[in-house]
Amino acid sequence: MPPESDKNTTLCVTAQIGNDPAFGAVIPPLYLSSTYTFAALDEMGTYDYGRSGNPNRDALADTIAKLEGGAGGVVTSSGMAAIDLVLNLLGPDELVLAPHDCYGGTHRLLNSRQSQGRLRVLFIDQGDARAVKQAMAQNPALLFIETPSNPLMRVVDIEGLCQAAHKMGALVMCDNTFLSPARQTPLALGADFVVHSTTKFLNGHSDVVGGVAVAKQDDHAEQLRWWANCTGVTGAPFDSYLTLRGLRTLPARMDIQESNAQNIARFLNQHPCVSKVYYPGLSSDPGYALAKKQQTGPGAVLGFTLKADREGVRAFLANTSLFQLAESLGGTESLICHPASMTHRAMDQEAQRKAGITQTLLRLSVGMERSQDQLAALATMFAAL
Ligand SMILES: Cc1ncc(COP(=O)(O)O)c(C=O)c1O
């Protein structure tokens, strides 16, 4: 049992337990009300209106902020809304440095905001020291990091990149969706903001779309809250309730899913029909040493390329008995996806080529099924090749 995950277990399990002032409910009650009474003129209580504040949303934001080691956070309606929320802190025309291989939706958002003239964006290989140095000379306002990256699991040096960005006066936002605070805490490594698609590991049950943005400093957290209320991107109470329920088991889920992923990575790594496995838990992976330094485990998502043509990939995916062919990741159930035509189809062919997303690349989100059953299901898929 990896001991690192244990330190979050009590925090996750006890968050808001036994805090109900009305009836002593052990589990925090669900507050669906969109509006709250004032005691009298000028006498507002803790809450006035559901867009600006809600007990379930605040409970979730506080818990995730504690797990990430931040001053405060805002729960949003999706992961994209969380990223866009942080972008509100930029002035007009300021420069964002982003990884060339980030999640396709993030790529689309940054490009679209640039087309509107809201900001400028430069996509670079953040593992290339020379490219980073050249980009830093262009005076960025924000460095956006996603590590490990989606879907190639490339690991970049959070601490080193934060130091370089801060030297130029830039802020740093890190997307921690792929690992969760059970495996990586970017604020401790120097980042100013952490964002998540809580749709993934934090909720962990593939039944909520949500996000969160956490700030290291109080003043940044306050700005995020202001913009979230102003633009109305805050998450719904029931979604927050479900996500806090899912979050209670995050460390235990991550332990099992990661252990299963390690077994699958080893299986794929020696399979004759696989040309490459992308997983920082393999000692042959270029991100292995860095992952050991800044992560407390390699996580439960991996990529691999098949030795096959497009028809071979189709045949392989036609036999997905246990691995559902679906986008997303981080749930208790195993999923398989074809990034080029699914999660990353918002990127044009040239952007996909630069990022290394090919037609034979597949991504696995490894779930909690019995490891032997997962391996047997994969063996059946390979038999179709
Ligand atoms: C790394 C990463 N960040 C952000 C997002 C966007 O999250 P959401 O779908 O909740 O908007 C995703 C979605 O897959 C993702 O993989």
The ligand as an ORCA input file, in Angstrom:
! r2SCAN-3c Opt
* xyz 0 1
  C      -6.364     17.293    -18.575
  C      -7.762     17.810    -18.763
  N      -8.048     19.066    -18.392
  C      -9.276     19.590    -18.550
  C     -10.295     18.856    -19.109
  C     -11.656     19.475    -19.302
  O     -12.540     19.017    -18.329
  P     -14.124     18.994    -18.499
  O     -14.440     17.955    -19.524
  O     -14.635     18.659    -17.132
  O     -14.537     20.348    -18.954
  C     -10.053     17.533    -19.494
  C     -11.127     16.721    -20.081
  O     -10.919     15.623    -20.525
  C      -8.746     16.998    -19.316
  O      -8.437     15.751    -19.688
*
